[in-house]
Amino acid sequence: MAGYAKSVLAFDGTVLLEDQSATTWENITNVIPLLEDVDRIKIASQPAHALKDRAYLRRQRPDLAEKLVRADDYRTGEWMVVKPLLALYGLWTLRGLKAEERKISL
């Protein structure tokens, strides 16, 4: 995502990479220190994965989750061949989320 932001979107701001996590839960845990002083949090990923990220942030730090804003999770034509399979898998992995955890932003 960092490479895409810089090369395609011409983002020239600071990019911090977290590369120590083995799971989504660990990734959210490890980026929390980087999010402490930000004004808004935007999670960009495949839609089901971004939903899981936002839910995990709500579980770990509800105060930071209040700073969540919408991201462009879906782009027309992206991953067209595998999108149905990813959607089914994503829904299966998200089956345990509570209704309030399914919100994009509070």
Summary of the structure (lengths in Angstrom):
residues: 106
radius of gyration: 14.2
end to end distance: 24.6
largest distance: 39.3
contacts: 233
relative contact order: 0.15
helix: 48%
strand: 2%
